[in-house]
């Protein structure tokens, strides 16, 4: 059956010499508009003629040079057999305990926690990256000092108050929290870090903290409590664990993160604590966390702001045994990828929980001159407010992506640019390609959207993530004190 604007599925398949199943797949992906659904009364499925022809033109290119334009799935490809653990958290690795309590720094509710501790029951090595904001919380300054010594095995964290911009009292309070935790855990102060998150310009209620710390009960299931204790405007906790097998040993990396606003890190991250039972060389551990952070938390953007308290810390206690994991060892690259994949997983949880957000979008730059250019381009597009609002409105306004890319500082040649929204080519070699807008709008209504931009001048690639910018973000932050 055929009309001026519509065509039957089987007739379209016959005319285009393709299998009906191929067209059904295109329909399922939302690339083709259905004018009339098939019914039991003998009514055939009628498809929009313009959309099916546009989809056919885009999807059936024979030239192999177009293969590089096919985007990868949003889940990152893993070269090793990693397993994300059900209910994984930062106490999933062997030898780590955690717990949390309510001290009174946040408004009370039955399940609300605001003070937590996680620690290794055996000695550990540590590494981390921290905020580059020139206004820094004393909690960050103290923790960075201890982490740099490489032997931190415990992290205390509070939420509700950032312990930032409060002068000398903030320094003394951070030192006292560490001193109290050292007594409670029977550890040297130099082996303890302290992270804070919440409202800036308010002093810590030390009387409440002194009373609450002894109330924390530690267990191997306490990682979830710790993850809840670091939440502020988050709607849910972010936690995960990944494991891999190597020469008969199981190595696990766990983690928790928080963040829903003030997320636009620069050589640092929001708040995240990672743990592992791998036996890692301390200097290599710093390289691993720097690389993992650069590919994950440093590649997300919710609102363009970097906080005073951003921190990413990892502790490794070596209880899994085996030789030391070093940079040039066989396991070194496997461990590095495991940490990176975990950080990507956690960072995407953070983006999906952005204040007022309900959609995640990925920006993948390919064909860049070098990695730095790819990174610049991906971050510029993912942090563009015009791109974020286009995603919110399901608007395939590809010009906004190109404009953001052009100001990124990356090397761009207009006549080499190609752009995809999900799997659909919108622009090729600098020129727009006609596409059926309604089909792309349907694609953009999905909770995850992928933009792939091929610069066409090299072999480097980088990926960044962002979320939609909605009225909810403005409403929330006009009423909430940070």
N, C-alpha and C positions, 0 to 999 in steps of 0.2 A: 504494500500500500504506500502511495506517495502523494504528497500535496506540495503546494508551492513552498511552504516552510518546513514541512515534516516529511520523514521517510521511515519506512518500516525497518526493523533491525535486520531481518534476513535479506531484504532488498538491498540495504546499504552494504551488507557483507558481500553479497554477490557482485554488486557494482564495483566495489573496491578490491575484490579478489582477496579477501581476508576472512578468517574464521569468525563466526558469530561470537564465539567465546572471547575473542580479543575485544570486540565491541562491548560485551558485557563487563569485561574488566575495566574498560575506560569509563563506563557508566558508574561502576562501583567506586572508582576513584574520584568521581565528581567532575570529570572532564567534559562530559557530554550532557546536554540538557534533555530531559525526558518530557515530551509534550503530553503524552498519554501513556499511562501504565497499562500493561496487558491485563485482561480480566478473563474470568471463566466464561463470560458470555460471548466469547469469540472475538473480543476486541483485541487487536494486536498492539504491541508496543510501538509508539511513534516517537521518533527522535528528531531533535532540531537539526535541520539539514546543515545550517551554517556551522554549528558547533562540531558536528561529526567530521565535516570536511576540514575544518581548521585543525582538529585533533589528529586526523589522518596525516595531514601535511607535516605536522610537527613530529609525530611519533614514528614515521616510517622512512626516515632518511637512511639511505644505503651506504653513503660514504663513510668509511671507517674513521675519518678525521673528526667526526661528530661524537665518537664514543667517549672522548674525554669530557664532554659536556654533561654526561649522565651523572646526576648528583648521587652521593652516597646516602644511605639511610641516616636518620638523625641519631640512632644509637651508634656510638663510635666502634669501628672495627677493632677487634682485639687479636693480636698475633699469637697469644698464648691462651691456654685453656683455663681462663679465670672463672670463678664461680662467685656470684653475689649470694651471700648467705641470707636465708629467710630470717627476718627479725634481727638482722645484723646491726651491731652498734660498736661503740669504742671499747666495750669490755669483751667483745668476741675473741680477740687475741688472748692467748694463754698468759696468765699472770697479771691481769689488770682487774682492778675493782673500782667501783664508783658508787656514789650515793648523793642524795640531795635532800634539802629541807626547805621550808618556808620561813624566812627570817623576818619579813615585813617590809621589804623594799618595793614590792609591788602590791597593788590592791588585792586583798585576800579573796580567794575562791577555793573550793574544796580540793581541786587537783592542781593548784598553782604552786610552783616551786621557784625560788630565786637565789639559792645558794647551793653550790655543788662542788664536789671534789672527785677527781679521778686520779688513780695512782697505780704504779707498778709495785708489786710485792717484792721485786728483786731490782738490783741496780739497772739503770737504763742510760742510754745516750739520747741526746736531743738535738733538734734543729728547728729553725723557724724563719718566717719572714713577717715583717711588721709594717705598720702604716708609715707612709712618707709624708703625711700631714705634719706641718711644722708645729701645730698645736697638738701635743701628745699627752695622753693620760699617764700619770705616774705609774699606774698598773702596767702599762705597756713598757715603759722605760725600765722598770725593775725586772719584768719578765724577760725582756730582750737581753739584759745583762746576764741573767742566770742561764738562759738558753744558750747564749754564746759560749759559756763555759762548757757546754756539751754534756751535762750530767743531770738535767732536770728529769725527774721521774714522777712528779705530781703536779697537777694543775688545780688550783682553786678558782672558781668563777662565780661571779654574781651578776644578776640582771636587775634592771630597774633604775640603777644609778651608774653613770659612766666613770665617776671619780676623775673627772676632767675639768680643767679650768677652775680649780678651787684653791690654788696656791700651795703653800707648804703643808697644810693639813692633809692634802691628798697624798703627798709623799709619805708622811708619817703613818697614815692609815694603811697604805699598801704594804709598808714594812711590817706593821703590826699584824695584818692578816696573814702574811707569810710566817711570821714568828709563831702565831697561834697554831697554824696548820702544822708547823714543824714539831711543836710539842705534841700535838694530837697524833701525828703519824710517826713520831720518833725518828725524824729525818733531819739532816742539816738544812738550814734555810736556803743554801745555794742550790738545793735539789728541788725547789718548789717554785712554780710560777703562779701568777695571779692575773686573771683576765676580768675585765669589767665591761658592762654594756648597759646603756640606758640614757637617762636624761643628763645632759651636760650642765655643769655649773652648780651641782648639788653635792654636798659632802656625804660620805658614807655614814650610815647610822651605826657606829662602831659598837654601841651597847647592844643593839639587836644582833649584830654579827657575832659578838663574843658569846652571847647566850645560845645562838643557833648552831654554831660549828660543832659542839659536842653531840648534838642531836642527830648528826648524819650517820646513818647505818650503811656500811659498805657491803656490796655483794657483786657477784659476777653478772647479775641482772640489773645492776644500777646504772648502766650506760644510758638507758632510756630516761631515767630520772635526771641524769646530768644534762642530757639533751634538752629536756623540758626546762631545766633551771636556767639555761642561757637564753631562752626566748624573751623577746620584747614585744614587738608588733607582729611577730610571726603568728600565723594561724595554726601551725602544727610544727612538731619537732622534725629536724632533719638528721637522719642517722643512717648508716649503712656499714657493711663489712664485705670484704672481698678476700678470697683465698686462692691459693694455687699449690700444686704438688711439684716438688723438685727433689729428685734422688731419694725418694721414700719419706720425705718430710712434708708436712703441711704447714704452710706459712700463711698467716692471716694479717690483714690490715683493716682496722676499724676506724670509724670516725663519726663525729657529730659536728654540726654547723648551725649557725643562726644567722638570720638576716632577712629582712623584707623591705627595708628602705635604707637610704644612704649607702647604696651599693654601686660603686663605680671605682673599683680598686686601682691603685697605681703602684706596682711593685710590692703589693701586699694583698690582704684579703679582708673579709669581714671578721667574724670570729669562728674559728674551726680548730678542733683538737683531734689529732690522729694518733693512733696507737698501733704498734706491731710487735709480734714476737720474733721477727727476723733478727738475725745477728749481723748488724750493719756497721760498717766502718763509719765513724762519726763525720769525717770530712765528706764522704760520699753521701751521707744522709742529708747534709745541707744542700748538696748539688741536686739531689732527688727532689727535695721539697721545693726548691727554687724553680726547677723545671716544671714540676707538677702544678705549682701555683700559677706560673706564667701561662700554662695551657688551659687553665680551668677558672679559678676564682678571679684571675686578672683579665679574663676574657668575658666577663658578664657585666651587664649594666642594667640597673633598674631606674635610677633617677639622676645619674651623673655626679653624685656626691660621694666623697671619701671621708670616712669618719676619723675621729681622734683615737680610736681604740682598735683599729683593724689588726688582727693577729691570726697567724696560722702556725701551729706548733705540732711537731710530731715527736713521739717518744718510742724508742725501740729497746726492748729488754733482752732480746736474744734467747728467750726460753725455748724456741723451736729447735735450737741447736744447729749443728753443722758449721762449716767454715765461715769465716767472716765474709759478708757480702761486700765486694769491692767494685769499683768502677769498671774495671776491665774483666771481671769474672763473668762466667756464663750466667749466673743467677742475677748479676747486677742489672742487666737490661730488663730481665723479667720483673724484678722487684720494682724498678723504676716505672715500668708500665702499669703495674698493679696499683701503685700509689696514684699515678696520673688518672687512671680510669676511675678510682674511687673519688678523687677530687672533682672530676668532671661530673660524676653522678651526683655528688653533694651540691655542686654549684648550680646544676640544673634544677635541683629541688628548691634552692634559694630563689632562683629567677621565677619559677612557677608560683612561688608564694609572695611575689612582689606586692607591695601595698596597692590595692585596687586592681590588681592584674588577674587575668584568667587565661592568658595565652602565652606560650613560649614561642619565640622564633629564633631560628639559627641562621647565621650569616657565614657562609663558607666561601672564602676567596681562594681561587685556584689560578694557576698560570702567572703567579707574581714573579717579579724579578728576583726577590730574595724573601726570606722569612719575615724580616722586619717590615717590608712593604705589605706582605700578606696580612700581618698582624695589625698594622696601622689601618688598613682598609676595612678589615673585619670589625675592629673596635669602633671606627668612625660610623659605620652604618648601623651597628647594633645599638649605639648610644644616641642616635639621632632622634630627637623628639618628634620630628615629622614622620619618620619611619614608624616609630612606636604608635603614633596616632593613626597612621594608615592601617597598621595591623589591627588596631582596635576597631576600626570601622570597616574591616574586610575590603579595603580599597587597594586594588592592584596598581597603585601609583608608583610605577617603577622609576619615574624621574627623580623621586626623592632619594632613592638608593644611589643613583648615579651622582646626584649633587653631593651627597654625603661622602661618597667615595672620592670625588674630585678634590675635596678640601682636606682629605685625610693625611696628605703628605706622602702617600705612596705614589710610585711612578705609574702613570696611567696614559695609555694611548687610546683615544676615543675610537679610532677605526679598528681596534683590536678587541673591544669590549663585547662580551656576550653575557646575557643575564637570564636566569631561570627563576620562576616562582614554582616551588615544588618541582615537578618534572617537566613543566611547560616552558618552552623557550619564548621569551618576551622580546629579546633584543639579541641580534647577532652581528658581529663585526661592526659595531657602532650604529646599526640601523634597527629601528623597531620592526617587529614581525607582527602582522595582524593576528589577533587572538580573540576568542569569544569571551568577553568580559564576564558574563554571568557564570561561566564554568570556573573561572579563576576565583571569583567571589565565593563560590561554593567551597573551593579548596581552602580559601583563607578563613572560612568559618570553623575549620578544625582547630582543636586546642593547641596544635603544633604546626608551625609554618616554616618552610625552609627556603632561603634565598641562596642561590649559587651564582657567583660572579666570576667569570673567567677573564682575567686581564690579558691573556694571550701573549705575554712577553717573557715567560719563564716557566719554571717548574715548581715553585714554592707554593705552599698552601697553609692556611690558618683558619680556625673556626672560632666564632664568638657567639654569644647568646644574649638575647634581650627579652623583654616582655612588653606587652601592650601598655600604653599610657592612657588611663581612663579618667573619667570624672571622679571616680572613687578615690584616686590618689590625691587629687586636689582637695576633695572634701575631708579626707582623713587627716592630711597634714596641715590643713587650716585649723583643725581642732585639737590636734595632738601635740604636746610639748616634747621637743627632742633636746 
